């Protein structure tokens, strides 16, 4: 039985000048695949054009969001500055109330979280006074015990170096740096600089992961920008105990420790206490 020939489509090109007629034969199978290829090519062109249009659209949206984000960031920075100013004002108010408490009957401050800013409780010879945040910091009468004086470096001198010094002078908000910055590798151990009790271990808007230690003798130390906290609130710590790891949390431009020393509610240059 003779094999059936494959169907073909003939295409004739007849010139109008009477020259030779050209004939092309095209199988139906090739014709179908040519149509499919043409449709796919057209779909790719259309989808590519649509994707390009969408990319231009999202570029415009991204630029708008970046501008809005810049404005919001500046507003947040301003809010942080105002929050810091309010905290400083509360601290000054607390100090003034403490100074005038014995001479003037002052009403409690509106922001106080305790019954009275001048509330004093005595127990075993220890005088407890309310702080601005409502926490209690103890002051022992007489000369401070050397165990509670923050005289050691929070990180080893061989592992870091001071990149920003203490500056409480110029301006009310700006150009104030109430501690020292010690640059060192991330996750470097941070050690308590004296015996004391942890009064805060958590997140601060500016200093990021923050540890605050009350040294029971009118001293308080603050350790900011940590990557991890290794102590909890109300935990007793010893001088040299690792309490956190250096990090880059909060408003920070690189891994470092921000270290502060406060005495009787006032920030002091930590170098006054640190041994060389």
Secondary structure as UniProt FT lines:
FT   STRAND          8..13
FT   TURN            16..17
FT   STRAND          22..27
FT   HELIX           28..100
FT   TURN            101..103
FT   TURN            110..111
FT   TURN            117..118
FT   STRAND          120..123
FT   TURN            124..125
FT   STRAND          126..130
FT   TURN            132..133
FT   STRAND          136..140
FT   HELIX           146..148
FT   TURN            157..159
FT   STRAND          160..164
FT   TURN            174..175
FT   STRAND          180..184
FT   TURN            186..187
FT   STRAND          189..191
FT   STRAND          196..204
FT   TURN            205..207
FT   STRAND          208..214
FT   STRAND          219..229
FT   TURN            233..234
FT   STRAND          236..237
FT   TURN            239..240
FT   STRAND          242..247
FT   STRAND          256..263
FT   TURN            264..265
FT   STRAND          266..268
FT   HELIX           270..272
//
